Amino acid sequence: MLKTLYESVSKAIQEDSIEKNSLCLKCQKCCKQIYVAIQLPSDNRQQFYIREFYSARGIKLKQHDGVTYLIIPHKCPHLTPKGCDCYHNRPEACFAYDGRNDPFLKDDCLWNSIPSKKEN
């Protein structure tokens, strides 16, 4: 019975992982930008110039929980037209990343399309 339960759980995890991998490789949004937290000066005029400076270079500034982030367009060097060329051996940070928890990408993450499985 334990073996059957283990095989059932293992199969469900594997199927979920395959679906997530497929969706992840289709999306790739997290592989195309970098977030850098910055501290803006309190002076509004200086803030304006800093925002203009980055905006002129295609860098967005966004806030989350009182922290300002630079959203820097940057394509990961491992990203190819076919997807990630090191996906199965990707860095731990990429492996652990869950776009559903990303404050800037969570609404776009394709993992949201996976129906949640109810626990019995």
N, C-alpha and C positions, 0 to 999 in steps of 0.2 A: 504494500500500500504506500509506504514512504517513497519507494522508487517511482511509482506511478505519479504521485504528487510532485516529486522533484522534476520528473520529465515534463509534466504539464506546465509547471511554473517556468521551467527552463525554455520550453517552446514558446510560451507567451512573451517572455522577455526577449527572446530572439526575434520573434515576429515584430514586436514593438520597435526593436532596435533597427531592423531592416527598413521599416516604414519611416522612422526618424532619419536614418541615413539618406534615404531617397529624397525626402523633403528638404533636408539640409543641403544636399548637393544641388537641388533646383534653385534654392533661394540665394545663398551666398552673400546676403547683405552684410553680415557681420565680418565678412572677409574683405570688405571694400571701404572700411573707415576705421579710424582710431579715435578714441576719446581721451582727452587730456584735461584734467581738472586744473583750473586756474583761479587766482584770486584777483578780482577786479578792484581797482582803486575806488575809494568812496566818493571821489570827486566825479560828478556827472559828466563834466566836460572831458575829463580824461577817459572815462568809460566810453563816451561817444567816439573818440579817436581810436581807441583800441578796437571797438566793434567795427568801425570803418576799415581799419587796417586789415583785419582778418577777413572781413567780407569781400574786400577787393581782391583777395587771394583765393576765393572760393571756400573759405572756412567758415562754418556756421558756429554760432555760440548758442548754447541751450542751457537752461537751468533745470536742476532736479534736486529737490530737498535742500534748497538754499545754496547749492554748489553750482558754479558756472563751469561748463565744459566746452572745450573746443572740439568740434566734430570735423576731423581732418580726413578728407578723401585720400585713401591709400589702399591700393590693391595689394593684397598679400602676394608675395613672390611665388607662392605655391599654387595660386589660383590660375587654372588654365581654362580654355573654352569648354573642356569636358568636366571641369570641376577641380577639386583639390588633388594635386599630384602626390600628396602624402597623407591622404585621409585615413588610411588604415594604420598609419604610424604617426599621426599628428601629435603636436605638442599637448601636454596635459591641460594647458589653459584652453585649448580648442576643444579637447575631448570633454571637459567639464562644463563648457559654456552651454547655457540654456537660454536661447533668445526670448523665451516667454517671460524671463525675469529681467530682461534688459529694459531700463526705463525709456529708452529711445526707439527700440525696435520691437518691443513686446507685442504691439498690435499687428505688426507685419509678419511675425514669425509663423511659418507654415506649420510648426508643431501644434499650433492652436487648432488646426483642423482635425487632429487625432481625437476621436471621441474618448472621453475618460472612461476607464473601466471601473465599474462599481464593485466594491469589495463585499463579499458575502460573510 
